[in-house]
Amino acid sequence: MLTATTPLQSVTLLIPNFQAGGAERVMIRLAKGLHGMGFSVNLVVLSDQGPYREEVPSGINVISLQASRALFGIPALICHLRRERPTVLLSALFHTNFIAVVARLLARSPTRLVISEHNTLDLVHSLVTRWRWIAFRLLLGWAYPRADAVVCVSEGIADGLRHVLPGLDSKLHVIGNPVVSDEVIQLSQQPLEHPWVGATAPPLVLAAGRLIPAKGFDLLLTAFAKVVARTSARLVILGEGSERAGLTRQIQRLGLSDAATLHGFTPNPYAWMRHAKVFVLSSRHEGLPGALIEAMACGCRVVATDCPHGPREILEQGRWGRLVPMDDPEALAQAIIEMLGSPTAPDARARSQHYSLKYVTHLYLDVLGLKAGNHLRP
């Protein structure tokens, strides 16, 4: 274990809850990494709800602000900063980043504040009305410059913030997510029982993520109908979300009931990744798609849409997997078919180590204000 030898002794990480979101899982893993280095770690949540609660190891202090909305959590967060006096507060996602800025200001706390952005501004803009976007821009412009540092999980996210807030550039740091850990590899080796898994089963195509329009699962189903018209395969989509009913109807309409299924949320998607022949990311927007990196770490071949932002960066312009244009079902289908039949698909496990827990946690140490040992190289 690495020993903390600098003034940074206590770290507070702030997330909305333990629901099944990528940013939440990233922060839990980062908490594990910091705790493993010997730091005292508090994981503060607005509400102590969600399936990821079970992933928090003992030794990490979970504190619930018991707030139904982010703004309602400000008083309790102020009390935490005054009582615990953490050396650094790290938050993720805009609404929790905003209350972190407000709480530190009102608490008059010397705590260093680092906020992290996991979503592209393009995605936010596409999901809100014109007036909400104007309000968001104003709040962003007020809050983010008041942080000591801003971590972006991809270059695309950083570029978006530079465009909106040019004066923020000196505070921006690009650090990928700590997606790959020893635990991920261990979980991938667990047995998986399903009629579509096994030596005699057709090749398995896998996708994972929240069932929302941004993930493009409607595009994937349209493409997969073209795949099964040309070759034998099965599709499993892991995750839950608001689009389940619509995607279920689409499966029936395309005649895919025997070839595609919405499997729902699973706490161990990695065993599926180990058994899948191809993992597909069909997104229209991303920040940094963790599931894509996890699939690479589990030895799965990958196909991804060239969406903003992350896939091109992760795959190094297609070196480690296939990149296809967005909203092009024919191109996506052809890439899946080619990957299913390719005898020389690249092994991307080495590339995935650039997003390992050890490597990324060490990169965070400088931003958090800690110097401890030499950075590890992937």
Kinemage of the C-alpha trace (Angstrom):
@kinemage 1
@onewidth
@group {chain A} dominant
@subgroup {mainchain}
@vectorlist {calphas} color= white
{ca met a 1} P 0.000 0.000 0.000
{ca leu a 2} L 1.204 3.485 -0.839
{ca thr a 3} L 1.377 5.735 2.221
{ca ala a 4} L 0.078 9.306 2.239
{ca thr a 5} L 3.109 11.422 3.095
{ca thr a 6} L 1.882 14.908 2.182
{ca pro a 7} L -0.548 17.350 3.817
{ca leu a 8} L -3.525 15.808 2.022
{ca gln a 9} L -5.034 13.388 4.524
{ca ser a 10} L -8.800 13.573 4.118
{ca val a 11} L -10.774 13.474 0.878
{ca thr a 12} L -14.501 14.016 0.434
{ca leu a 13} L -16.138 12.849 -2.780
{ca leu a 14} L -19.619 14.142 -3.621
{ca ile a 15} L -22.104 12.353 -5.912
{ca pro a 16} L -25.903 12.508 -6.254
{ca asn a 17} L -26.668 8.906 -5.163
{ca phe a 18} L -25.832 5.280 -5.875
{ca gln a 19} L -28.058 4.880 -8.910
{ca ala a 20} L -26.707 3.040 -11.941
{ca gly a 21} L -24.910 5.875 -13.686
{ca gly a 22} L -21.425 5.970 -15.159
{ca ala a 23} L -20.209 8.972 -13.158
{ca glu a 24} L -21.407 7.455 -9.888
{ca arg a 25} L -19.528 4.214 -10.525
{ca val a 26} L -16.396 6.155 -11.509
{ca met a 27} L -16.418 8.110 -8.252
{ca ile a 28} L -16.926 4.968 -6.182
{ca arg a 29} L -13.906 3.411 -7.880
{ca leu a 30} L -11.853 6.540 -7.325
{ca ala a 31} L -12.842 6.452 -3.659
{ca lys a 32} L -11.548 2.871 -3.541
{ca gly a 33} L -8.292 3.905 -5.161
{ca leu a 34} L -7.677 6.763 -2.742
{ca his a 35} L -8.665 4.644 0.243
{ca gly a 36} L -6.256 1.953 -0.916
{ca met a 37} L -3.452 4.523 -0.831
{ca gly a 38} L -4.085 5.185 2.847
{ca phe a 39} L -6.232 8.311 2.729
{ca ser a 40} L -9.312 8.897 4.848
{ca val a 41} L -12.211 8.998 2.386
{ca asn a 42} L -15.732 10.305 2.881
{ca leu a 43} L -18.275 9.524 0.171
{ca val a 44} L -21.079 12.091 0.465
{ca val a 45} L -24.370 11.516 -1.354
{ca leu a 46} L -27.594 13.484 -1.609
{ca ser a 47} L -29.507 10.284 -0.887
{ca asp a 48} L -28.251 6.846 0.109
{ca gln a 49} L -30.191 4.965 -2.581
{ca gly a 50} L -29.286 2.809 -5.552
{ca pro a 51} L -27.712 -0.519 -6.547
{ca tyr a 52} L -24.131 0.772 -6.459
{ca arg a 53} L -24.334 1.172 -2.674
{ca glu a 54} L -23.175 -2.417 -2.345
{ca glu a 55} L -19.966 -1.614 -4.245
{ca val a 56} L -18.662 0.757 -1.554
{ca pro a 57} L -16.089 -1.162 0.511
{ca ser a 58} L -15.847 -0.998 4.271
{ca gly a 59} L -13.489 1.706 5.475
{ca ile a 60} L -15.050 4.384 3.282
{ca asn a 61} L -17.373 6.573 5.306
{ca val a 62} L -20.718 7.070 3.514
{ca ile a 63} L -22.566 10.241 4.528
{ca ser a 64} L -26.076 10.944 3.253
{ca leu a 65} L -27.237 14.560 3.102
{ca gln a 66} L -30.817 13.219 2.994
{ca ala a 67} L -31.782 15.735 0.336
{ca ser a 68} L -34.501 15.120 -2.254
{ca arg a 69} L -33.008 17.827 -4.485
{ca ala a 70} L -29.459 19.070 -4.875
{ca leu a 71} L -30.146 22.569 -3.527
{ca phe a 72} L -31.682 21.101 -0.372
{ca gly a 73} L -28.357 19.428 0.390
{ca ile a 74} L -26.393 22.674 0.697
{ca pro a 75} L -26.924 23.242 4.468
{ca ala a 76} L -25.832 19.708 5.352
{ca leu a 77} L -22.828 19.959 3.025
{ca ile a 78} L -21.813 23.239 4.696
{ca cys a 79} L -21.963 21.450 8.074
{ca his a 80} L -19.817 18.636 6.715
{ca leu a 81} L -17.144 21.034 5.460
{ca arg a 82} L -17.050 22.906 8.765
{ca arg a 83} L -17.071 19.757 10.898
{ca glu a 84} L -14.767 17.430 8.936
{ca arg a 85} L -12.566 20.108 7.317
{ca pro a 86} L -11.471 17.829 4.462
{ca thr a 87} L -8.352 18.899 2.643
{ca val a 88} L -10.046 18.424 -0.697
{ca leu a 89} L -13.613 18.070 -1.985
{ca leu a 90} L -14.094 16.331 -5.329
{ca ser a 91} L -17.549 16.386 -6.944
{ca ala a 92} L -19.040 15.023 -10.151
{ca leu a 93} L -21.919 16.130 -12.426
{ca phe a 94} L -23.218 19.673 -12.835
{ca his a 95} L -25.852 19.901 -10.088
{ca thr a 96} L -23.559 18.447 -7.429
{ca asn a 97} L -20.656 20.539 -8.743
{ca phe a 98} L -22.850 23.624 -8.354
{ca ile a 99} L -23.815 22.925 -4.745
{ca ala a 100} L -20.177 22.087 -3.926
{ca val a 101} L -19.166 25.580 -5.082
{ca val a 102} L -21.999 27.241 -3.128
{ca ala a 103} L -21.387 25.222 0.044
{ca arg a 104} L -17.653 25.922 0.125
{ca leu a 105} L -18.305 29.624 -0.428
{ca leu a 106} L -20.890 29.850 2.367
{ca ala a 107} L -18.855 27.647 4.716
{ca arg a 108} L -15.810 29.890 4.160
{ca ser a 109} L -13.853 26.674 4.070
{ca pro a 110} L -10.167 26.399 3.109
{ca thr a 111} L -10.931 23.022 1.524
{ca arg a 112} L -9.522 22.686 -1.993
{ca leu a 113} L -12.385 22.183 -4.470
{ca val a 114} L -12.031 20.058 -7.587
{ca ile a 115} L -15.080 19.513 -9.772
{ca ser a 116} L -15.357 16.952 -12.553
{ca glu a 117} L -17.438 17.056 -15.717
{ca his a 118} L -18.581 13.803 -17.298
{ca asn a 119} L -21.071 15.104 -19.875
{ca thr a 120} L -20.634 17.075 -23.063
{ca leu a 121} L -22.225 20.505 -23.288
{ca asp a 122} L -23.642 19.423 -26.648
{ca leu a 123} L -25.666 16.754 -24.858
{ca val a 124} L -26.967 19.189 -22.253
{ca his a 125} L -27.903 21.671 -24.990
{ca ser a 126} L -29.821 18.990 -26.898
{ca leu a 127} L -31.889 17.981 -23.866
{ca val a 128} L -33.113 21.346 -22.561
{ca thr a 129} L -35.187 24.264 -23.792
{ca arg a 130} L -33.627 27.507 -24.975
{ca trp a 131} L -34.329 29.315 -21.696
{ca arg a 132} L -33.029 26.437 -19.584
{ca trp a 133} L -29.865 26.421 -21.688
{ca ile a 134} L -29.396 30.160 -21.072
{ca ala a 135} L -29.880 29.631 -17.327
{ca phe a 136} L -27.479 26.671 -17.399
{ca arg a 137} L -24.817 28.744 -19.157
{ca leu a 138} L -25.152 31.530 -16.580
{ca leu a 139} L -24.853 29.108 -13.644
{ca leu a 140} L -21.935 27.321 -15.299
{ca gly a 141} L -20.147 30.630 -15.866
{ca trp a 142} L -20.643 31.626 -12.239
{ca ala a 143} L -19.771 28.296 -10.604
{ca tyr a 144} L -16.978 26.570 -12.503
{ca pro a 145} L -14.392 29.396 -12.361
{ca arg a 146} L -14.768 29.365 -8.543
{ca ala a 147} L -13.374 25.826 -8.335
{ca asp a 148} L -9.646 25.329 -7.876
{ca ala a 149} L -9.535 22.809 -10.712
{ca val a 150} L -11.915 21.258 -13.234
{ca val a 151} L -11.372 17.693 -14.413
{ca cys a 152} L -12.818 16.668 -17.785
{ca val a 153} L -12.966 12.967 -18.560
{ca ser a 154} L -12.246 13.470 -22.277
{ca glu a 155} L -10.661 16.032 -24.582
{ca gly a 156} L -14.030 16.639 -26.220
{ca ile a 157} L -15.597 17.711 -22.930
{ca ala a 158} L -12.648 19.993 -22.233
{ca asp a 159} L -12.943 21.573 -25.683
{ca gly a 160} L -16.634 22.279 -25.049
{ca leu a 161} L -15.877 24.028 -21.765
{ca arg a 162} L -13.049 26.040 -23.358
{ca his a 163} L -15.466 27.222 -26.041
{ca val a 164} L -18.088 28.356 -23.542
{ca leu a 165} L -15.695 29.613 -20.844
{ca pro a 166} L -12.341 30.570 -22.420
{ca gly a 167} L -11.020 31.905 -19.124
{ca leu a 168} L -11.358 28.466 -17.552
{ca asp a 169} L -8.565 26.958 -19.649
{ca ser a 170} L -5.839 27.294 -17.000
{ca lys a 171} L -7.914 25.231 -14.541
{ca leu a 172} L -8.845 22.407 -16.943
{ca his a 173} L -7.317 18.956 -16.625
{ca val a 174} L -8.161 15.968 -18.829
{ca ile a 175} L -8.079 12.676 -16.926
{ca gly a 176} L -9.803 9.527 -18.139
{ca asn a 177} L -12.055 7.541 -15.872
{ca pro a 178} L -10.698 4.785 -13.595
{ca val a 179} L -12.694 2.121 -15.359
{ca val a 180} L -10.435 -0.950 -15.201
{ca ser a 181} L -9.515 -2.615 -11.923
{ca asp a 182} L -8.464 -6.046 -10.683
{ca glu a 183} L -12.052 -6.490 -9.488
{ca val a 184} L -13.405 -6.010 -13.027
{ca ile a 185} L -11.134 -8.762 -14.346
{ca gln a 186} L -12.022 -11.055 -11.443
{ca leu a 187} L -15.751 -10.524 -11.936
{ca ser a 188} L -15.406 -11.239 -15.646
{ca gln a 189} L -14.260 -14.754 -14.749
{ca gln a 190} L -17.429 -15.602 -12.827
{ca pro a 191} L -19.682 -18.242 -14.394
{ca leu a 192} L -22.575 -17.034 -16.526
{ca glu a 193} L -25.628 -19.188 -17.121
{ca his a 194} L -27.840 -18.208 -20.038
{ca pro a 195} L -29.107 -20.186 -23.034
{ca trp a 196} L -27.371 -17.729 -25.374
{ca val a 197} L -23.967 -18.337 -23.752
{ca gly a 198} L -21.895 -21.394 -24.526
{ca ala a 199} L -19.736 -23.135 -27.072
{ca thr a 200} L -22.695 -24.233 -29.209
{ca ala a 201} L -24.610 -20.934 -29.025
{ca pro a 202} L -24.542 -18.409 -31.899
{ca pro a 203} L -22.050 -15.537 -31.523
{ca leu a 204} L -23.120 -13.073 -28.845
{ca val a 205} L -23.279 -9.328 -29.528
{ca leu a 206} L -23.470 -7.211 -26.368
{ca ala a 207} L -24.418 -3.624 -25.541
{ca ala a 208} L -24.800 -1.919 -22.156
{ca gly a 209} L -26.042 1.384 -20.807
{ca arg a 210} L -29.106 3.289 -19.711
{ca leu a 211} L -32.064 2.814 -22.009
{ca ile a 212} L -32.248 6.445 -23.138
{ca pro a 213} L -32.221 8.052 -26.615
{ca ala a 214} L -28.596 9.220 -26.322
{ca lys a 215} L -27.384 5.607 -26.189
{ca gly a 216} L -28.804 4.866 -29.657
{ca phe a 217} L -30.186 1.415 -28.899
{ca asp a 218} L -32.939 2.033 -31.458
{ca leu a 219} L -30.177 2.390 -34.059
{ca leu a 220} L -28.522 -0.798 -32.797
{ca leu a 221} L -31.736 -2.817 -33.107
{ca thr a 222} L -32.270 -1.586 -36.661
{ca ala a 223} L -28.695 -2.546 -37.498
{ca phe a 224} L -28.981 -5.914 -35.776
{ca ala a 225} L -32.001 -6.821 -37.874
{ca lys a 226} L -29.678 -6.450 -40.863
{ca val a 227} L -27.028 -8.564 -39.115
{ca val a 228} L -29.305 -11.559 -38.444
{ca ala a 229} L -30.572 -11.399 -42.021
{ca arg a 230} L -27.017 -12.233 -43.135
{ca thr a 231} L -25.524 -14.315 -40.315
{ca ser a 232} L -26.403 -16.117 -37.101
{ca ala a 233} L -26.032 -14.010 -33.926
{ca arg a 234} L -27.774 -12.988 -30.707
{ca leu a 235} L -27.975 -9.525 -29.100
{ca val a 236} L -28.164 -8.796 -25.364
{ca ile a 237} L -28.624 -5.219 -24.112
{ca leu a 238} L -27.847 -4.680 -20.422
{ca gly a 239} L -29.422 -1.759 -18.578
{ca glu a 240} L -32.671 -0.071 -17.629
{ca gly a 241} L -34.250 3.244 -18.537
{ca ser a 242} L -37.142 5.230 -19.900
{ca glu a 243} L -36.954 3.731 -23.405
{ca arg a 244} L -37.586 0.110 -22.379
{ca ala a 245} L -41.187 0.000 -23.609
{ca gly a 246} L -40.349 1.585 -26.960
{ca leu a 247} L -37.344 -0.686 -27.511
{ca thr a 248} L -39.438 -3.734 -26.606
{ca arg a 249} L -41.987 -2.757 -29.263
{ca gln a 250} L -39.173 -2.232 -31.767
{ca ile a 251} L -37.805 -5.721 -31.087
{ca gln a 252} L -41.235 -7.170 -31.802
{ca arg a 253} L -41.787 -5.015 -34.894
{ca leu a 254} L -38.431 -6.064 -36.370
{ca gly a 255} L -39.110 -9.736 -35.686
{ca leu a 256} L -36.156 -9.993 -33.287
{ca ser a 257} L -37.938 -11.583 -30.317
{ca asp a 258} L -35.866 -14.767 -30.678
{ca ala a 259} L -32.595 -12.963 -31.405
{ca ala a 260} L -32.466 -9.861 -29.170
{ca thr a 261} L -33.333 -9.195 -25.542
{ca leu a 262} L -33.325 -6.354 -23.030
{ca his a 263} L -31.719 -8.161 -20.101
{ca gly a 264} L -32.044 -5.302 -17.592
{ca phe a 265} L -29.541 -4.096 -15.009
{ca thr a 266} L -26.918 -6.556 -13.813
{ca pro a 267} L -24.321 -5.872 -11.123
{ca asn a 268} L -21.783 -7.928 -13.091
{ca pro a 269} L -21.776 -6.983 -16.776
{ca tyr a 270} L -18.153 -8.127 -17.056
{ca ala a 271} L -18.973 -11.841 -17.273
{ca trp a 272} L -21.180 -10.960 -20.245
{ca met a 273} L -18.307 -8.994 -21.781
{ca arg a 274} L -15.972 -11.966 -21.471
{ca his a 275} L -18.429 -14.228 -23.280
{ca ala a 276} L -19.475 -11.736 -25.975
{ca lys a 277} L -17.856 -11.906 -29.404
{ca val a 278} L -18.496 -8.209 -30.099
{ca phe a 279} L -19.392 -5.269 -27.874
{ca val a 280} L -21.262 -2.429 -29.601
{ca leu a 281} L -21.455 1.201 -28.492
{ca ser a 282} L -24.228 2.808 -30.565
{ca ser a 283} L -24.372 6.170 -28.777
{ca arg a 284} L -25.236 9.572 -30.190
{ca his a 285} L -23.511 11.372 -27.292
{ca glu a 286} L -20.970 10.288 -24.695
{ca gly a 287} L -18.635 11.831 -22.153
{ca leu a 288} L -16.206 8.953 -21.866
{ca pro a 289} L -17.966 5.589 -22.398
{ca gly a 290} L -16.811 3.370 -19.555
{ca ala a 291} L -18.603 0.289 -20.847
{ca leu a 292} L -16.537 0.447 -24.044
{ca ile a 293} L -13.300 0.473 -22.041
{ca glu a 294} L -14.532 -2.326 -19.745
{ca ala a 295} L -15.358 -4.492 -22.744
{ca met a 296} L -11.855 -3.905 -24.131
{ca ala a 297} L -10.353 -4.891 -20.761
{ca cys a 298} L -12.376 -8.128 -20.791
{ca gly a 299} L -10.940 -9.057 -24.183
{ca cys a 300} L -14.040 -8.274 -26.229
{ca arg a 301} L -13.873 -6.950 -29.795
{ca val a 302} L -15.528 -3.550 -30.056
{ca val a 303} L -17.521 -1.503 -32.557
{ca ala a 304} L -18.453 2.094 -31.731
{ca thr a 305} L -20.183 5.013 -33.339
{ca asp a 306} L -17.888 7.974 -33.895
{ca cys a 307} L -19.994 10.141 -31.588
{ca pro a 308} L -18.942 13.139 -29.511
{ca his a 309} L -17.030 12.455 -27.354
{ca gly a 310} L -14.764 9.605 -26.314
{ca pro a 311} L -14.871 6.626 -28.728
{ca arg a 312} L -12.383 8.094 -31.220
{ca glu a 313} L -10.102 9.094 -28.333
{ca ile a 314} L -10.325 5.692 -26.632
{ca leu a 315} L -9.870 3.686 -29.831
{ca glu a 316} L -7.132 6.010 -31.110
{ca gln a 317} L -8.908 6.783 -34.406
{ca gly a 318} L -9.940 3.151 -34.889
{ca arg a 319} L -6.670 1.416 -34.042
{ca trp a 320} L -8.283 -0.745 -31.346
{ca gly a 321} L -11.755 -1.281 -32.812
{ca arg a 322} L -14.159 -0.237 -35.540
{ca leu a 323} L -15.512 3.323 -35.680
{ca val a 324} L -18.649 3.932 -37.763
{ca pro a 325} L -20.659 7.078 -38.549
{ca met a 326} L -23.535 7.960 -36.245
{ca asp a 327} L -27.124 7.135 -37.255
{ca asp a 328} L -26.005 4.805 -40.044
{ca pro a 329} L -27.567 1.358 -39.385
{ca glu a 330} L -26.080 -0.175 -42.541
{ca ala a 331} L -22.532 0.858 -41.609
{ca leu a 332} L -23.052 -0.373 -38.046
{ca ala a 333} L -24.416 -3.716 -39.265
{ca gln a 334} L -21.516 -4.190 -41.664
{ca ala a 335} L -18.958 -3.418 -38.923
{ca ile a 336} L -20.591 -5.933 -36.566
{ca ile a 337} L -20.581 -8.627 -39.258
{ca glu a 338} L -16.941 -7.955 -40.084
{ca met a 339} L -15.923 -8.103 -36.419
{ca leu a 340} L -17.867 -11.346 -35.913
{ca gly a 341} L -15.935 -12.943 -38.757
{ca ser a 342} L -12.535 -11.308 -38.394
{ca pro a 343} L -9.670 -13.670 -37.484
{ca thr a 344} L -7.325 -10.758 -36.744
{ca ala a 345} L -9.339 -8.319 -34.636
{ca pro a 346} L -7.046 -6.216 -32.394
{ca asp a 347} L -6.615 -7.151 -28.741
{ca ala a 348} L -7.380 -3.884 -26.950
{ca arg a 349} L -6.594 -4.992 -23.414
{ca ala a 350} L -3.283 -3.106 -23.371
{ca arg a 351} L -5.020 0.112 -24.441
{ca ser a 352} L -7.612 -0.276 -21.667
{ca gln a 353} L -4.860 -0.032 -19.042
{ca his a 354} L -4.633 3.707 -19.737
{ca tyr a 355} L -7.943 3.779 -17.849
{ca ser a 356} L -6.897 1.504 -14.991
{ca leu a 357} L -7.709 2.417 -11.403
{ca lys a 358} L -4.050 2.625 -10.340
{ca tyr a 359} L -2.958 4.776 -13.246
{ca val a 360} L -5.883 7.207 -13.131
{ca thr a 361} L -5.829 7.556 -9.330
{ca his a 362} L -2.187 8.612 -9.526
{ca leu a 363} L -3.072 11.200 -12.158
{ca tyr a 364} L -5.712 12.615 -9.808
{ca leu a 365} L -3.214 13.079 -6.979
{ca asp a 366} L -1.624 16.161 -8.565
{ca val a 367} L -5.003 17.790 -9.246
{ca leu a 368} L -6.175 17.049 -5.720
{ca gly a 369} L -3.053 18.715 -4.351
{ca leu a 370} L -1.055 15.635 -3.373
{ca lys a 371} L 2.403 14.518 -4.439
{ca ala a 372} L 2.995 10.883 -3.579
{ca gly a 373} L 5.568 8.758 -5.353
{ca asn a 374} L 6.040 8.515 -9.078
{ca his a 375} L 3.186 8.242 -11.535
{ca leu a 376} L 2.604 4.757 -12.764
{ca arg a 377} L 2.850 4.128 -16.455
{ca pro a 378} L 0.326 1.844 -18.150
